Amino acid sequence: MKLIRIFILVFACAFIILIDLPENYPVSFSIGNQKIDFVINPPSLNMVIGGVQIKKEFSTKLGLDLKGGSHLVFDIDTKKIKKEDLGDALNSARDIIEKRVNYYGVSEPVVQTTKSGNQYRLNVDLPGIDNVSEAVRLIGQIAQLSFKEEASRETKTATETASLENLTKDTGITGKHIKKATVTFDSQTGNPEVALSFTKEGAELFASVTKRNVGLPVAIFLDNFILSAPIVQQEIPDGNAVINGKFTVDQAKELAIAINSGALPLPIKLVEQKNIGPTLGETEVRKSVYAGFIGLLMVLVFMVGYYGRFGVIASMALIIYGLISLAIFRIIPVVLTLPGIAGFILSIGMAVDSNILIFERIKEEMRKGKNPEIAIKLGFGRAIDAIKDANITTLTVAFVLFNPLSWEFLPQFGMVRGFALTLAIGVGTSLFTGVFITKRLIDLFYTNSNLKSQNSKPQLKT
């Protein structure tokens, strides 16, 4: 059992170190007359498991302020929106565009609405996207969701098959009439489906559309591109419909995403596209890295100088904590922005606080005359509760800031979520290293050495 634990530990350490390898780091040296040149990169996964291909690159993703990306500007058509509804429609369009970007894996975009004269515009900044055409594809010049039926109904009966090319007549149902599209599963066959939920107005329109199109297709379009053309089986009066067919789970998910992300209340048109550089210059980023390195080094020196052997153990635990956190950032992956890095640095401080609390409790027990082994057990026992309470409180705050449930009365977008995410990962990792890693290191390097020194002393026997 002990050998299995050692093997798992060695494997986990090797895996973390491999993921944390620097990217595109050149190495060049000579051995005798032999010159060796190669570039260090983290490993990547490219395998097929159960018929599913898995591709994963372990690299550090930088945000717009650190790396740059693409800048897109869209004109917003507000002619058909009432003045009293304009503010809500603009906010809804902005939120939907940001959700659309996040659906496709671009994290922490900057999406803002601006006004120039009577013209409203939507500015979209995408971090890490250098290819403008790729950025346009991710956002999509397709913006308006609509439902269409067959144009020449007078020549068709419900039993005849309509031509998809003839599905050009607007039904009046647009993206604003859809509450949500979700992936569900048929209770009888287990096949994936897409469930649609309409607003009150949308339900009334959809009821009349399905009533006159029983046996005929009703197409769902994103501008000129057809998403789906399901056949209407019966009138649907309650505003809850299901699109079924020979979907795979991925296909059903893609359709639900397309319907959700395309449900814009306002038409938009791309008018400008360009690459942008990082808002923080390379020199400032380098200075920030140096400052962080010097600060961390000072913390390690203080811990070693003040706590001695305990400080060495804390420094080792802190280095392990940093390696684990970086590996998690790359595995997810987390897009690192300046606020995100600030969240990580804050979590480093909490990791140091945990070790200080543990060591002070141990010293307190030693001052009472307890031997080191008993003092360590009592010190950990009394410190862990306080550490857990502090970390759980911080994790609660991070949960509120990240707002995973998208509550409207809390922040839903922006870099504050990046700060909350890195803070939560860092705090969770520091809780793990404080409770498990530091304890194991103390047992390994402190308790055992004290026991050996005690056993080596002369003893009187009767």
VMD Tcl script that draws the C-alpha trace (Angstrom):
set ca {
  {0.00 0.00 0.00}
  {2.87 2.36 0.84}
  {4.53 1.67 -2.52}
  {1.27 2.48 -4.32}
  {1.04 5.82 -2.49}
  {4.65 6.64 -3.37}
  {4.02 5.73 -7.01}
  {0.89 7.93 -7.17}
  {2.78 10.81 -5.54}
  {5.72 10.53 -7.95}
  {3.37 10.30 -10.95}
  {1.38 13.35 -9.80}
  {4.55 15.39 -9.25}
  {5.93 14.44 -12.67}
  {2.61 15.29 -14.33}
  {2.43 18.71 -12.65}
  {6.05 19.56 -13.53}
  {5.52 18.56 -17.17}
  {2.42 20.78 -17.46}
  {4.29 23.67 -15.84}
  {7.18 23.56 -18.32}
  {7.86 26.95 -19.94}
  {6.52 27.57 -23.44}
  {8.86 27.99 -26.43}
  {11.91 28.16 -24.15}
  {15.10 27.62 -26.22}
  {17.88 25.50 -24.73}
  {21.32 25.41 -26.30}
  {24.52 23.89 -24.95}
  {27.53 21.86 -26.06}
  {28.95 18.56 -24.84}
  {32.43 18.27 -26.27}
  {32.06 18.75 -30.00}
  {28.37 17.93 -29.90}
  {26.02 20.94 -29.90}
  {22.49 20.42 -28.59}
  {19.65 22.77 -29.45}
  {16.01 22.22 -28.59}
  {12.91 24.10 -27.43}
  {11.08 23.27 -24.20}
  {7.28 23.12 -24.42}
  {4.59 21.64 -22.18}
  {3.14 18.34 -23.42}
  {-0.16 18.14 -25.27}
  {-2.84 15.44 -25.49}
  {-4.13 14.04 -28.77}
  {-5.87 10.72 -28.27}
  {-9.10 8.84 -28.91}
  {-10.97 7.34 -25.93}
  {-14.21 5.46 -26.56}
  {-14.50 6.92 -30.05}
  {-14.10 10.48 -28.70}
  {-11.06 12.42 -29.80}
  {-9.44 14.46 -27.05}
  {-7.15 17.35 -27.95}
  {-5.62 19.44 -25.20}
  {-2.73 21.88 -25.15}
  {-1.32 22.90 -21.79}
  {-0.37 26.50 -22.33}
  {-0.81 29.78 -20.46}
  {-3.66 31.89 -21.84}
  {-3.17 35.63 -21.48}
  {-5.93 38.21 -21.50}
  {-6.40 41.28 -23.65}
  {-4.43 43.56 -21.32}
  {-1.38 41.25 -21.35}
  {-1.38 39.80 -24.87}
  {-3.69 41.79 -27.10}
  {-6.22 40.34 -29.52}
  {-8.91 41.46 -31.98}
  {-11.16 44.51 -31.94}
  {-14.56 44.41 -33.66}
  {-17.09 47.21 -34.02}
  {-20.76 46.54 -34.87}
  {-23.44 49.05 -35.84}
  {-26.71 48.46 -33.95}
  {-30.00 49.00 -35.76}
  {-32.38 50.60 -33.25}
  {-35.06 51.83 -35.69}
  {-37.65 49.23 -34.71}
  {-37.17 49.59 -30.95}
  {-39.34 51.89 -28.85}
  {-37.45 54.60 -26.98}
  {-38.54 53.30 -23.57}
  {-37.26 49.79 -24.46}
  {-33.94 50.91 -25.96}
  {-31.84 50.67 -22.80}
  {-32.94 47.11 -22.01}
  {-32.48 46.04 -25.65}
  {-28.92 47.42 -25.79}
  {-27.98 45.73 -22.52}
  {-29.51 42.47 -23.72}
  {-27.58 42.64 -27.01}
  {-24.34 43.26 -25.14}
  {-24.95 40.38 -22.73}
  {-25.86 37.95 -25.50}
  {-22.77 38.79 -27.55}
  {-20.57 38.21 -24.51}
  {-22.30 34.90 -23.81}
  {-21.83 33.92 -27.45}
  {-18.10 34.57 -27.22}
  {-17.84 32.59 -23.97}
  {-19.78 29.68 -25.48}
  {-17.00 29.28 -28.04}
  {-14.21 29.32 -25.48}
  {-12.96 32.93 -25.59}
  {-12.79 34.01 -21.96}
  {-13.00 37.48 -20.48}
  {-13.95 39.47 -23.59}
  {-14.54 43.20 -23.26}
  {-17.95 44.08 -24.74}
  {-19.24 47.66 -24.53}
  {-22.01 49.71 -26.12}
  {-21.22 53.27 -27.24}
  {-23.16 56.11 -28.81}
  {-21.98 58.51 -31.52}
  {-24.70 61.03 -32.39}
  {-27.81 58.96 -33.02}
  {-25.85 55.81 -33.90}
  {-25.31 53.06 -31.32}
  {-22.35 50.71 -31.64}
  {-21.11 47.55 -30.00}
  {-17.35 47.29 -29.38}
  {-15.97 43.77 -28.88}
  {-12.37 43.07 -27.79}
  {-11.31 39.41 -27.89}
  {-8.15 38.42 -25.97}
  {-5.66 36.12 -27.66}
  {-7.41 36.14 -31.05}
  {-4.86 37.49 -33.55}
  {-6.70 36.23 -36.64}
  {-9.42 38.78 -37.35}
  {-11.34 36.45 -39.65}
  {-11.44 33.88 -36.86}
  {-12.75 36.54 -34.49}
  {-15.49 37.46 -36.96}
  {-16.41 33.80 -37.24}
  {-16.62 33.46 -33.46}
  {-18.86 36.48 -33.05}
  {-20.60 35.96 -36.36}
  {-21.97 38.59 -38.66}
  {-25.13 36.51 -38.28}
  {-27.09 38.29 -35.63}
  {-30.87 38.03 -35.97}
  {-32.74 34.84 -35.12}
  {-36.03 34.32 -36.97}
  {-38.63 31.64 -37.66}
  {-39.87 31.26 -41.24}
  {-42.58 29.25 -42.94}
  {-43.41 28.38 -46.54}
  {-44.25 31.42 -48.65}
  {-46.88 29.97 -51.08}
  {-49.23 28.20 -48.71}
  {-52.23 28.44 -51.03}
  {-50.78 25.78 -53.36}
  {-49.89 23.30 -50.66}
  {-51.79 21.00 -48.33}
  {-50.69 19.81 -44.94}
  {-49.81 16.38 -46.32}
  {-47.42 17.66 -48.96}
  {-43.74 18.20 -48.32}
  {-42.57 21.78 -48.42}
  {-39.34 22.77 -50.12}
  {-36.68 24.21 -47.85}
  {-35.90 26.80 -50.53}
  {-39.45 28.06 -50.20}
  {-39.26 28.69 -46.45}
  {-38.94 32.45 -46.80}
  {-42.03 33.93 -45.17}
  {-41.44 35.59 -41.80}
  {-43.67 34.38 -39.00}
  {-42.97 37.36 -36.75}
  {-41.12 35.18 -34.24}
  {-37.59 36.41 -33.51}
  {-34.92 35.89 -30.89}
  {-36.63 38.21 -28.43}
  {-39.54 35.76 -28.19}
  {-37.33 32.90 -26.93}
  {-36.55 32.54 -23.26}
  {-34.12 29.67 -23.54}
  {-33.04 26.65 -25.57}
  {-31.72 23.65 -23.64}
  {-30.56 20.11 -24.40}
  {-32.92 17.45 -23.05}
  {-33.40 13.72 -23.65}
  {-36.42 11.82 -24.91}
  {-37.96 9.88 -22.01}
  {-38.72 6.88 -24.26}
  {-35.73 6.62 -26.61}
  {-33.10 8.52 -24.62}
  {-32.12 10.47 -27.74}
  {-30.94 14.07 -27.27}
  {-33.39 16.86 -28.13}
  {-33.50 20.65 -28.01}
  {-36.26 22.13 -25.85}
  {-37.50 25.66 -26.63}
  {-39.22 27.93 -24.13}
  {-41.05 31.01 -25.46}
  {-42.13 34.24 -23.81}
  {-45.84 34.97 -23.39}
  {-45.99 36.91 -26.67}
  {-43.83 34.31 -28.38}
  {-46.07 31.49 -27.18}
  {-49.12 33.13 -28.78}
  {-47.31 33.66 -32.08}
  {-45.86 30.14 -32.02}
  {-49.28 28.62 -31.34}
  {-50.76 30.21 -34.46}
  {-47.71 29.28 -36.56}
  {-47.79 25.62 -35.52}
  {-51.57 25.44 -35.99}
  {-51.35 26.39 -39.67}
  {-48.19 24.36 -40.35}
  {-49.08 20.93 -38.97}
  {-47.16 18.40 -41.09}
  {-44.99 21.11 -42.61}
  {-41.54 22.44 -41.66}
  {-40.93 25.69 -39.83}
  {-37.34 26.83 -40.28}
  {-35.14 28.52 -37.70}
  {-32.73 31.00 -39.30}
  {-29.81 33.06 -38.15}
  {-30.09 35.73 -40.83}
  {-29.64 33.81 -44.12}
  {-28.31 30.63 -42.55}
  {-30.73 27.86 -41.61}
  {-30.16 26.20 -38.24}
  {-32.96 23.66 -38.33}
  {-36.25 22.98 -40.12}
  {-38.28 20.66 -37.89}
  {-41.63 19.27 -39.05}
  {-44.56 20.48 -36.94}
  {-46.33 17.43 -35.49}
  {-49.21 19.27 -33.81}
  {-50.33 22.66 -32.59}
  {-48.26 23.84 -29.61}
  {-50.28 26.31 -27.52}
  {-48.22 26.48 -24.30}
  {-44.96 27.93 -25.67}
  {-42.87 24.84 -24.87}
  {-41.60 22.97 -27.92}
  {-39.11 20.18 -28.56}
  {-36.94 19.75 -31.67}
  {-36.09 16.10 -32.10}
  {-34.30 14.13 -34.76}
  {-31.17 12.06 -35.22}
  {-29.04 14.37 -33.08}
  {-25.85 13.46 -31.31}
  {-25.33 15.14 -27.97}
  {-22.79 17.51 -29.53}
  {-25.15 18.41 -32.38}
  {-28.00 19.11 -29.97}
  {-25.69 21.24 -27.83}
  {-24.47 23.21 -30.86}
  {-28.05 23.89 -31.95}
  {-29.05 25.06 -28.45}
  {-26.00 27.32 -28.29}
  {-26.72 28.77 -31.72}
  {-30.34 29.52 -30.79}
  {-29.40 31.04 -27.43}
  {-26.50 33.08 -28.75}
  {-28.45 34.19 -31.80}
  {-31.42 35.47 -29.88}
  {-30.47 39.13 -30.29}
  {-33.19 41.72 -29.77}
  {-31.42 44.11 -32.20}
  {-29.84 43.54 -35.63}
  {-26.09 44.29 -35.75}
  {-23.69 44.78 -38.65}
  {-19.90 44.52 -38.64}
  {-18.33 47.84 -39.67}
  {-14.75 47.65 -38.37}
  {-12.21 44.97 -37.55}
  {-8.55 45.15 -36.54}
  {-5.86 43.65 -34.32}
  {-4.95 45.46 -31.11}
  {-1.86 45.29 -28.92}
  {-1.81 44.69 -25.18}
  {-2.90 47.65 -23.07}
  {0.06 46.99 -20.77}
  {3.43 47.38 -22.49}
  {5.94 44.56 -22.53}
  {8.23 46.55 -20.25}
  {5.50 47.00 -17.65}
  {4.63 43.30 -17.76}
  {8.31 42.42 -17.25}
  {8.52 44.82 -14.31}
  {5.40 43.27 -12.79}
  {6.91 39.78 -13.09}
  {10.15 40.95 -11.47}
  {8.22 42.65 -8.66}
  {6.22 39.49 -8.01}
  {9.37 37.35 -8.01}
  {11.19 39.69 -5.59}
  {8.13 39.86 -3.32}
  {7.84 36.08 -3.22}
  {11.58 35.72 -2.55}
  {11.33 38.17 0.37}
  {8.46 36.16 1.83}
  {10.50 32.94 1.58}
  {13.54 34.58 3.19}
  {11.40 35.95 6.03}
  {9.78 32.58 6.65}
  {13.15 30.78 6.76}
  {14.79 33.49 8.90}
  {11.95 33.72 11.44}
  {10.76 30.12 11.67}
  {13.95 28.24 10.86}
  {13.27 24.63 9.91}
  {9.54 25.30 9.87}
  {10.19 28.18 7.47}
  {12.04 25.87 5.09}
  {9.06 23.50 5.16}
  {6.66 26.42 4.55}
  {8.78 27.59 1.61}
  {8.69 24.10 0.07}
  {4.90 23.97 0.55}
  {4.56 27.41 -1.05}
  {6.58 26.34 -4.10}
  {4.44 23.19 -4.42}
  {1.35 25.39 -4.11}
  {2.55 27.60 -6.97}
  {3.27 24.63 -9.24}
  {-0.15 23.08 -8.57}
  {-1.95 26.41 -9.18}
  {-0.14 27.02 -12.48}
  {-0.98 23.48 -13.60}
  {-4.67 24.07 -12.81}
  {-4.62 27.38 -14.72}
  {-3.26 25.57 -17.79}
  {-5.54 22.54 -17.55}
  {-8.84 24.49 -17.35}
  {-7.49 26.82 -19.00}
  {-7.79 30.16 -17.18}
  {-7.28 33.38 -19.15}
  {-4.87 35.41 -17.04}
  {-5.48 39.15 -16.94}
  {-3.99 41.67 -14.55}
  {-7.01 41.37 -12.17}
  {-6.72 37.59 -12.43}
  {-3.05 37.71 -11.46}
  {-4.02 39.99 -8.55}
  {-6.45 37.31 -7.35}
  {-3.71 34.70 -7.51}
  {-1.26 36.90 -5.59}
  {-3.92 37.49 -2.92}
  {-4.32 33.72 -2.57}
  {-0.52 33.41 -2.10}
  {-0.83 35.73 0.87}
  {-3.55 33.51 2.31}
  {-1.35 30.45 1.81}
  {1.42 32.15 3.79}
  {-1.09 33.14 6.48}
  {-2.14 29.51 6.84}
  {1.43 28.37 7.44}
  {2.08 31.20 9.92}
  {-1.05 30.29 11.85}
  {0.01 26.63 12.00}
  {3.57 27.44 13.11}
  {2.48 29.93 15.77}
  {0.10 27.36 17.23}
  {2.92 24.78 17.29}
  {5.31 27.25 18.97}
  {2.61 28.06 21.51}
  {2.33 24.38 22.44}
  {6.13 24.04 22.63}
  {6.31 26.99 25.03}
  {3.95 25.04 27.28}
  {6.56 22.29 27.51}
  {5.06 19.83 25.05}
  {7.48 17.65 23.08}
  {7.68 18.44 19.31}
  {5.53 15.52 18.18}
  {2.67 16.35 20.57}
  {3.02 20.08 19.90}
  {2.73 19.53 16.13}
  {-0.42 17.44 16.51}
  {-2.07 19.92 18.87}
  {-0.93 22.93 16.85}
  {-2.38 21.55 13.63}
  {-5.60 20.56 15.32}
  {-6.15 24.04 16.73}
  {-5.09 25.91 13.57}
  {-6.99 23.90 10.98}
  {-10.46 25.05 12.07}
  {-9.46 28.71 11.81}
  {-7.80 28.10 8.42}
  {-10.89 26.33 7.07}
  {-13.23 29.07 8.27}
  {-11.09 31.82 6.72}
  {-10.75 30.00 3.39}
  {-14.43 29.06 3.18}
  {-15.36 32.71 3.79}
  {-13.05 33.82 0.97}
  {-14.39 31.10 -1.33}
  {-17.92 32.35 -0.63}
  {-16.92 35.87 -1.65}
  {-15.24 34.51 -4.81}
  {-18.43 32.57 -5.62}
  {-20.50 35.75 -5.33}
  {-18.08 37.73 -7.52}
  {-17.89 34.99 -10.17}
  {-21.68 34.62 -10.14}
  {-21.86 31.21 -11.88}
  {-25.67 31.24 -11.74}
  {-25.76 34.61 -13.60}
  {-27.96 36.37 -11.07}
  {-28.93 39.75 -12.49}
  {-28.29 41.67 -9.24}
  {-24.61 40.57 -9.23}
  {-21.76 41.09 -11.75}
  {-22.28 38.83 -14.77}
  {-19.41 39.86 -17.02}
  {-16.03 41.55 -17.02}
  {-12.62 40.97 -15.53}
  {-13.99 40.77 -11.97}
  {-14.93 37.18 -12.80}
  {-11.32 36.45 -13.75}
  {-10.21 37.85 -10.38}
  {-12.80 35.69 -8.60}
  {-11.82 32.54 -10.52}
  {-8.07 32.77 -9.86}
  {-8.74 33.72 -6.24}
  {-11.00 30.67 -5.76}
  {-8.50 28.31 -7.40}
  {-5.64 29.76 -5.37}
  {-7.53 29.60 -2.08}
  {-8.69 26.04 -2.75}
  {-5.13 25.00 -3.59}
  {-3.71 26.78 -0.54}
  {-6.25 24.98 1.65}
  {-5.06 21.67 0.20}
  {-1.36 22.47 0.63}
  {-1.89 23.88 4.12}
  {-3.87 20.92 5.42}
  {-2.12 18.05 3.61}
  {1.23 19.08 2.10}
  {2.59 21.10 5.03}
  {1.54 18.39 7.51}
  {3.25 15.66 5.47}
  {6.42 17.73 5.09}
  {6.57 18.40 8.84}
  {6.11 14.70 9.55}
  {8.80 13.85 7.00}
  {11.50 16.41 7.76}
  {10.87 17.59 11.33}
  {9.21 14.92 13.43}
  {11.28 12.03 12.06}
  {14.55 13.92 12.49}
  {13.65 14.76 16.10}
  {12.78 11.16 16.84}
  {16.10 10.00 15.35}
  {18.04 12.53 17.41}
  {16.22 11.40 20.55}
  {16.90 7.73 19.79}
  {20.60 8.46 19.28}
  {21.00 9.85 22.85}
  {22.34 7.54 25.59}
  {19.59 5.97 27.64}
  {19.65 4.44 31.11}
  {18.18 0.97 31.44}
  {17.41 -0.92 34.57}
}
mol new
graphics top color blue
foreach p $ca { graphics top sphere $p radius 0.5 }
foreach p [lrange $ca 0 end-1] q [lrange $ca 1 end] { graphics top cylinder $p $q radius 0.2 }
display resetview
